Amino acid sequence: MKPKGRPKKYRIVRLDPRIIQFSPRGKPGRPDEANLNMDGFEAIRLADYLGISQGEAAKSMHISQQTFSRIIKKARKAVADCLVNGKIIRIQGGYYVISSKESKPEEIPQKTDKFPKKKELISGIINNN
C-alpha cells in the first residue's frame, strides 16, 4: 500500500552530531525518553547555535521557510519538554542526507517507494565529493 499524501523531501544536514543522547542527572530511576529528529537537530544548530535567519537556514537545508519554521517549533518543544520534565533526549531518525558541501537541489535524492538505506545515501555522497 502506497502512503497517502505528498512524499517528504530529504533535508540536508551539514553536521552529524557527535553525541546522540543527553541524559539528566539527579533524577532517580530510569527517566522517560523523547526523540529529536536529525532535521530538528540541524534546525536548532542553524537558528539557535549559529544565529542564522530562518530564511537562510531553510535554504541551507533545501526546504521552504514555512517547513523550517514547523521543524524548529517542534524541535524546541521537544527540547523544552525534556529539560522541564527531566527526560532523555535521543537524536535520531527523520528524512535527511548528510552533506558537507553545498549541493544543488537536483543532486539530492528524491523519495521513492523504496527508501534508500542510510549506508547507500552516505556512500553516494562520499563518492560524489
C-alpha positions as CSV (number, residue, x, y, z in Angstrom):
1,M,0.0,0.0,0.0
2,K,1.4,3.4,-1.0
3,P,1.5,6.1,1.6
4,K,-1.0,8.9,1.2
5,G,-0.2,12.5,0.6
6,R,2.9,14.2,-0.8
7,P,6.2,12.4,-0.2
8,K,8.6,14.1,2.2
9,K,11.7,15.7,0.8
10,Y,15.1,14.9,2.2
11,R,16.5,17.6,4.4
12,I,20.2,18.5,4.1
13,V,22.1,18.1,7.4
14,R,25.6,19.5,7.3
15,L,26.9,18.1,10.7
16,D,26.5,14.7,12.1
17,P,26.0,15.1,15.9
18,R,29.0,13.8,17.9
19,I,26.7,12.9,20.8
20,I,23.3,11.2,20.1
21,Q,21.9,11.2,23.6
22,F,21.7,13.5,26.5
23,S,20.6,12.2,29.9
24,P,19.6,14.2,33.0
25,R,21.4,13.8,36.3
26,G,19.9,13.7,39.7
27,K,16.6,12.1,38.8
28,P,16.2,8.7,40.5
29,G,15.1,5.7,38.4
30,R,15.1,5.4,34.6
31,P,13.8,8.7,33.0
32,D,11.5,8.8,30.0
33,E,12.9,9.5,26.6
34,A,12.0,11.8,23.8
35,N,13.3,11.8,20.2
36,L,14.7,14.8,18.4
37,N,14.9,14.1,14.6
38,M,18.1,14.9,12.7
39,D,16.3,17.7,10.9
40,G,15.2,19.2,14.2
41,F,18.8,19.0,15.5
42,E,20.1,20.8,12.3
43,A,17.4,23.4,12.6
44,I,18.3,24.2,16.2
45,R,22.0,24.2,15.3
46,L,21.5,26.7,12.5
47,A,19.0,29.0,14.1
48,D,19.9,29.0,17.7
49,Y,23.5,28.0,17.9
50,L,24.8,29.7,14.7
51,G,22.2,32.5,14.8
52,I,21.3,32.2,11.1
53,S,18.0,33.6,10.0
54,Q,15.2,31.2,9.2
55,G,15.3,32.0,5.5
56,E,19.0,31.3,5.2
57,A,18.7,28.2,7.3
58,A,15.8,26.9,5.2
59,K,17.9,27.4,2.0
60,S,20.8,25.5,3.6
61,M,18.5,22.6,4.3
62,H,16.8,22.8,0.9
63,I,13.3,23.3,2.4
64,S,10.8,26.1,2.5
65,Q,10.9,28.7,5.3
66,Q,7.4,27.6,6.4
67,T,8.7,24.0,6.7
68,F,11.7,25.1,8.6
69,S,9.5,27.1,11.0
70,R,7.4,24.0,11.7
71,I,10.6,21.8,12.2
72,I,12.2,24.2,14.6
73,K,9.0,24.8,16.6
74,K,8.6,21.0,17.1
75,A,12.3,20.6,18.0
76,R,12.3,23.5,20.5
77,K,9.1,22.0,22.1
78,A,10.8,18.6,22.4
79,V,14.0,20.0,24.0
80,A,11.9,22.2,26.4
81,D,9.8,19.1,27.4
82,C,13.0,17.1,28.1
83,L,14.6,19.9,30.2
84,V,11.4,20.7,32.2
85,N,10.4,17.1,32.8
86,G,13.9,15.5,33.2
87,K,13.7,13.3,30.1
88,I,16.5,11.8,28.0
89,I,17.0,13.5,24.6
90,R,17.8,11.0,21.8
91,I,18.9,12.4,18.4
92,Q,17.9,10.1,15.6
93,G,15.6,9.5,12.6
94,G,13.9,11.6,10.0
95,Y,14.4,12.1,6.3
96,Y,17.8,13.5,5.9
97,V,21.1,13.4,3.9
98,I,24.4,14.3,5.4
99,S,26.3,16.6,3.1
100,S,29.4,18.7,3.8
101,K,29.2,20.6,0.6
102,E,26.6,22.9,-1.0
103,S,24.6,20.6,-3.2
104,K,22.2,21.6,-5.8
105,P,18.5,20.5,-5.4
106,E,18.7,18.2,-8.4
107,E,21.6,16.3,-6.7
108,I,19.5,15.5,-3.6
109,P,17.9,12.0,-3.9
110,Q,14.1,12.1,-4.2
111,K,11.9,9.9,-2.1
112,T,10.6,6.9,-3.9
113,D,8.5,3.9,-3.0
114,K,11.8,2.2,-1.9
115,F,13.5,4.2,0.9
116,P,17.3,4.0,0.3
117,K,19.4,2.7,3.1
118,K,21.4,5.2,5.1
119,K,24.6,3.5,4.1
120,E,23.7,3.9,0.4
121,L,23.0,7.6,0.8
122,I,26.2,8.3,2.7
123,S,28.4,6.3,0.3
124,G,26.7,8.1,-2.6
125,I,27.6,11.5,-1.1
126,I,31.1,10.4,-0.2
127,N,31.7,9.2,-3.8
128,N,30.4,12.5,-5.2
129,N,32.9,14.7,-3.2
